[in-house]
Amino acid sequence: MKKLLYSFILIFCSITIAQAGGDPIKKFYRKYKKKDQVFNITLPGVLTRTCVGIASLFVHDKEARAGLKLARKAKGIRVLVDEGQQVSKAAGKALIRDLRQKGNMEQLVAIKDDGNYTVIMGKINGKKIKKIVVINFSEDQFTMVAIKSRLKMKHINKMLKALQRKSRKEKAKHKKKTVEKKKEPMA
């Protein structure tokens, strides 16, 4: 009986180690989280949903509420912010390469702007987004946000439509104000 129990423990440990060793995000996070001037936090999904639920009580902006609805779909969040230049650009680029090769993630967006470089990567299975990773390089800071999610494409589409409606309303309001200013007589 003891041999069977030890065998199960050995199998469980080897599977756990193999899974932990294969995830580039976990490896990177574990390597840099204890360095000086590195802020890191990991939130499990239950805590994330609880915090979002509490925040939604105090938020009245429709755009922010739509964002909070998306945040409720998070199963877990990891954040790593380096302000002490402990994470080199080469290490960040290696993370992006590993995410493509080992993590089976694809690059969704890449933005270069005034010395900042932001990459958004995702792991998409069918109509579901399983993981989203945002990596940002700037001259004095490195940021990584990794989110495990239960998002579907329809959730993203709803959010985008809400943002578009708000943008149209703001443009119409701005246009109305400029027309009214032109009609006012000069004194």
Helices and strands as residue ranges (DSSP letters): H 2-22, H 24-32, E 38-44, H 45-58, H 62-71, E 74-82, H 89-101, E 106-113, E 116-125, E 128-137, E 142-152, H 153-183
